[in-house]
């Protein structure tokens, strides 16, 4: 049983403080992976992993439990929701701004698989906003990022891939 009256909005506000372990400037709410919060006999937090093999999934789930326990919520259930699968379209506008400010180009919305596979996407440099950028490697520091370089300011940067 939830000991005190807690609202869904309060739980969501607390989850705003749970950072993504791979990109700590982002909260899990910025990523859009918090699918739902319900409060009945316990608090149920529904989370969708960014992809099925994401190594951060268990860390995020534990971080949610830790944060809610820290806030005095003892009975918490984490429910992993796989359908529909997460997409980068779920990243909030604030999350996209945070990525850019952190030096990671946010995903380009609406990129089809054909565009992604044939390199037709225009990725803006997060430092100078130039579209004169090039892929260095489709593989970055994590599976969800690619390595790019800016041909104008000459800075390397990572691009958060569209999924």
C-alpha angles and dihedrals in degrees: 000000000000105000098214134024106273125176128221088241091057092050090049090050090053090048088056084073095056107099126209104250094220097045104024094185087071125074117216087247089058089055091052094231094128100092101176145342121209129180121206124120086340138005112269117198115192114206131183116205116230087240135351096258098042107142091208095063097094092041090053092048091051091046090055091051091047094049095048092045088050088054091053098260105133105171105064128153122193114209117193110216116197102174124101091025119234118265131192087243085077092066107110122240087247089052091052090052091049091051091051093047089049090054100257118119108234119234117279108245120236097019109159121214089250091056091046094049095045097044097241095136120113109221116191119219108249090218104049102008092235117153089207092102135132137204113251094178135348085225120074135170090299132024091256095059137067128203118245138170131210114233091202106047091021093226122142117228142167126248121211101230122234114250 
